[in-house]
């Protein structure tokens, strides 16, 4: 082989190796131990899975999820959605106990208690857990051991779950105020008052946050100053957390309506009103692949086209739907007040799975590492996955 052929051969081999993500140096050291690949765990850090409150899991679930474990608090009750971070489940109960559980087997990692009870779903950021109680106190705990780091007292019950903006944490209170606090020490950055209670979680997009209030308005608030940008009138009060997709927010109301509102123009793009029932929507929507899904007090789960609000399908379950639906892959999982968890194909509404847990569900499912975790009103935490 002449020198030119040898050069071409070396050049070709080098290109192939580089395309494969390797180098000649790597081949020369092929006996050295490989470094483990960095895997990003699909955490569930917010009430609705992400800062946009879309209710969509990053993880999948087996076709027929099995019950893997139960964690029971005798004479206890849960009304919140767990947070799942790096293989640990965080959930607070109505008796004031905040639990950290091992996602793998449900064993308790630690427990921290307060004098009242937790009514807001925990939110996680930078090694800390944030949540509120029915006495109006908002807490920050250390995630690794449950140590209380700080607390901030509002004027009424805090069942709003937290969201984050830069180095601050946002939370609403039934004292009709949205609070922006320094995440590090709980110092007040600003507060914004509306005319009635805030029960929803604030949703964050850029330098804006959205609050759907019990004053029957959608509030668009500047996160830098804590000042009103615009308001949109609704047909009734709501505690439903707004979900964001593109330039629109989506949520249901006590007036039995579902809204799509363009937040840049502050106008209603479409409104669906249930003519067959006056019962409200109290769950938050899930948004995925051009479809908006919500459950109602009328025991129906409905899916709408995101573009125009046209109903795609509706299915009746045996209990009221207060827990918010969660989309996992091609299915949507819905928990009812009758203690049943049901999965439907999200495009067609075909029922594909069901589990009867007993008790009832106000809190929604959380999904991580191919496991579904949900806590019930009768003091049990359930974990489903593949045995």
Secondary structure, DSSP 4 states (H G I P E B T S, - for coil): --HHHHHHHHHHHHHHHHHTT--HHHHHTTTSPPPPPP-----B-STTSSTT---B-SS---TTPEEEEEEE-TT----S--EEETTEEEEE-TTSEEEEEETTT--EEEEEE-SS-B-S--EEETTEEEEEBTTSEEEEEETTT--EEEEEE-SS---PPPEEETTEEEEEETTTEEEEEETTT--EEEEEE-SS---SPPEEETTEEEEE-TTSEEEEEETTTTEEEEEEE-SS---PPPEEETTEEEEE-TTSEEEEEETTTTEEEEEEE-TT--PPP-SPPEEETTEEEEE-TTSEEEEEETTT--EEEEEE-SS---SPPEEETTEEEEE-TTSEEEEEETTT--EEEEEE-SS--SSPPEEETTEEEEE-TTSEEEEEE--
